[in-house]
Amino acid sequence: LEVDGVELQRNTSKFELTLEFTEHDGALYGGFEYSTDLFDKTAIERMWGHYVRLLEGIVDNPQQRLQDLPLLLDEE
């Protein structure tokens, strides 16, 4: 699992929070679109870290029960 961050500039968001994925050339790209009235960049980066941690847990042990998957980052 390899995750890289890329910041995109958009002027409006359709919803309060959206997680979107798209596939291109065999790679999966995803990101959050969010209302800056409700979320700041730090909160979204933290949420993204939680999501990546969850995906890493699934990759490491696909048979693990959902309740046993990691979510918080090590420093949390």
C-alpha positions in Angstrom: 0.0 0.0 0.0 1.5 3.3 -1.1 -0.2 6.6 -0.3 0.8 10.1 -1.5 -0.8 13.4 -0.8 -1.8 15.9 -3.5 -3.6 19.1 -2.8 -6.2 20.1 -5.4 -7.7 23.6 -5.5 -11.5 23.8 -5.8 -13.6 26.8 -5.0 -16.8 25.0 -3.7 -17.8 21.7 -2.3 -21.1 20.1 -3.1 -21.5 18.4 0.3 -20.1 18.9 3.8 -17.7 16.0 3.4 -17.1 13.7 0.4 -14.6 10.8 0.1 -14.1 10.0 -3.6 -12.0 7.4 -5.4 -11.1 7.0 -9.1 -9.0 4.4 -10.9 -6.5 5.4 -13.6 -3.8 3.1 -15.2 -4.2 0.5 -12.6 -3.8 2.9 -9.7 -6.5 4.1 -7.3 -6.6 7.8 -6.5 -8.8 9.2 -3.7 -9.3 12.3 -1.6 -11.6 14.3 0.5 -13.6 17.3 -0.7 -14.9 19.3 2.3 -16.6 22.5 3.4 -14.0 24.8 4.8 -16.8 26.4 6.9 -17.0 23.1 8.9 -13.5 21.5 8.6 -10.0 22.9 8.6 -7.0 21.3 6.8 -5.6 19.8 10.0 -8.8 18.0 10.7 -9.0 16.6 7.2 -5.3 15.5 7.3 -6.0 13.7 10.6 -9.1 12.0 9.1 -7.0 10.9 6.1 -4.4 9.5 8.4 -7.1 7.4 10.2 -8.4 6.2 6.8 -4.9 5.2 5.7 -4.3 3.4 9.0 -7.6 1.5 8.5 -6.6 0.4 5.0 -3.2 -0.7 6.1 -4.8 -2.8 8.8 -7.0 -4.5 6.2 -4.1 -5.1 3.9 -2.0 -6.6 6.7 -4.7 -8.9 7.9 -7.8 -9.2 5.6 -9.4 -11.8 7.9 -9.4 -9.5 10.9 -12.7 -8.5 12.5 -13.9 -5.0 11.8 -13.9 -4.0 15.4 -10.2 -5.1 15.7 -8.9 -3.1 12.9 -6.6 -0.2 13.8 -7.9 3.3 13.3 -6.0 5.8 15.5 -2.4 6.8 14.6 0.4 5.6 16.8 0.8 9.0 18.4 -2.9 9.1 19.3 
